[in-house]
Amino acid sequence: MGPVEVNCCNMSVFSQSFSPCGRFLAAGNNYGEIAIFSLSAALSPDATPSNKKPMLTFTAHEGPVFSLVSTDCHLISAGNGEVCLWNWAELIKKVRVGPKDNSLVIGAGDNNVHIMDLEHGVFKSVLKGHTDYIHCVCVRERESEILSGGEDGAVRIWDSRTGTVLSCISVFKYQECARPQLGKWISCLATDSDWMVCGGGPSLSLWHLRSQSPTSVFPLSNSQRSATFHQDMILAVGEGPHVSHCLLGGTIRAQIPSVLQSINTLQLNRNSSEHQVLTVGGSSECIDVFTNLSYRAFSLRF
């Protein structure tokens, strides 16, 4: 049997991660493929269409690549029931030695959060409490806390040292956030200092973690799938062809058009001052690149 031909018309990009040096972007799709793009080449004034294609594409999983994350040495991918580690030095053909890797936090379909010791490649603890599968996790390193959001509509805050639950916020139970017609699931979650943004079925909302109360609810009609803090605002994407710029006070500053009709993943390159870009991927083989947050500059293509 020959190689399987991938139909780009039905492709979706589910995950992204920048390399430790910030010069490369990894993206994973619904066919189990990971593509590595050179940002240096794509952002060059002399860039050609071929510079906006992958420098490397390989099959990582039999099913979709749901998540990608980078450490100082490795690109880590997660698929259906498996996690794989890829050496960034081998992927980009350049050796780069970094500090010791930390633990990997994985939100899984068995309703649990799993903590992996990357140095030894073994799972060292399991955080149990969710009653349905987990969509998103994030880490507050300064406070030694892990946050997880799931299909059960809860955001759980864990002590990463002991594995105990510090608190549980049922976002869908707050009237100002609830949208029962869409569901109670939490699909996106991010933190910045004492603040958390989350959304999914419930409206995208900003929370003060010390008081555990919502301070702003953003007037976005569609479900949001990814969000991140950036300077004095929150960037959010989901169902709809745009990147929303949300002010912390609860208003929408702008919605920047994308070629994608639905967006799954949003990434800001914080690893390189030379290649500071925003990239978004979703219901297409295209990955939109924003060199300035106010407009789309060009698209990368699988």
Disulfide bonds with the S-S distance in Angstrom:
none
